[in-house]
Amino acid sequence: MLPKRLRSFIEDADIPLSLADAQTPDMPLVLVNAAFERLTGYLSEEVVGQNCRFLQGNTDQPEARSEVRALLSGRADGQVVLKNYRKNGERFDNLLFLFPIEIGGKLAYFLGSQFEATGEDTLSDSAARGGYLKAHLATLQTDTRILKAQTRRTTSESIAIAARTLVTLSTTRGAR
Ligand SMILES: Cc1cc2nc3c(=O)[nH]c(=O)nc-3n(C[C@H](O)[C@H](O)[C@H](O)COP(=O)(O)O)c2cc1C
């Protein structure tokens, strides 16, 4: 059962959020919010039940995917940049934040936040996103007691990862 507070946190957020069931094989999405729908062009009913990799289309990005798999299997939070496509076929660089969520001491969900890295976005935008999510997950954790959002890295470490990711992204861009 999806805790009510987690559901309303996701539904009420104005940044894209997506929740995948970590206990079901291939981690299907169980909830996405309106901001996710606006970013990707897909409606909730079109994506719930599917693994979120459909946003990658036919791209070949084994390194980014294995970084994601490492976070998921390590039950760790972190960020990965993925090439994604909106429903209308338009490509975008997705700086994906992932956070494991434990309920009653067991890994229950992964929360994802999709951040469009357009090039105009500054590092502080993405760092602010990471900080915002961590702070809210911590609040949910203390508020509910049943919900334990495990964040194994400190916020500053997480921001450092976001920084490295964006530097990589801009280097890649420059080389193109
Ligand atoms: C909550 C959650 C949200 C995700 N959101 C995205 C996303 O927006 N775009 C994307 O390309 N992959 C996303 N993924 C990652 C893919 O679902 C998948 O885990 C990744 O492609 C690595 O696995 P694979 O190599 O089996 O495809 C998300 C994963 C989770 C758990």
The ligand as a Gaussian input file, in Angstrom:
#p B3LYP/6-31G(d) Opt

LIG

0 1
 C       11.643000       5.655000     -10.298000
 C       12.413000       5.485000     -11.554000
 C       12.347000       6.473000     -12.520000
 C       13.055000       6.354000     -13.716000
 N       12.949000       7.352000     -14.635000
 C       13.613000       7.223000     -15.814000
 C       13.514000       8.251000     -16.784000
 O       12.875000       9.274000     -16.602000
 N       14.184000       8.067000     -17.951000
 C       14.960000       6.950000     -18.199000
 O       15.533000       6.858000     -19.271000
 N       15.069000       5.978000     -17.278000
 C       14.431000       6.092000     -16.094000
 N       14.554000       5.113000     -15.148000
 C       15.538000       4.031000     -15.367000
 C       14.988000       2.835000     -16.136000
 O       13.719000       2.489000     -15.643000
 C       15.935000       1.613000     -15.971000
 O       16.107000       1.333000     -14.615000
 C       17.295000       1.855000     -16.609000
 O       17.130000       1.962000     -18.020000
 C       18.337000       0.749000     -16.326000
 O       17.808000      -0.511000     -16.536000
 P       17.890000      -1.305000     -17.940000
 O       19.321000      -1.339000     -18.367000
 O       17.309000      -2.643000     -17.589000
 O       17.029000      -0.561000     -18.924000
 C       13.864000       5.213000     -13.950000
 C       13.928000       4.219000     -12.974000
 C       13.228000       4.342000     -11.794000
 C       13.315000       3.245000     -10.767000

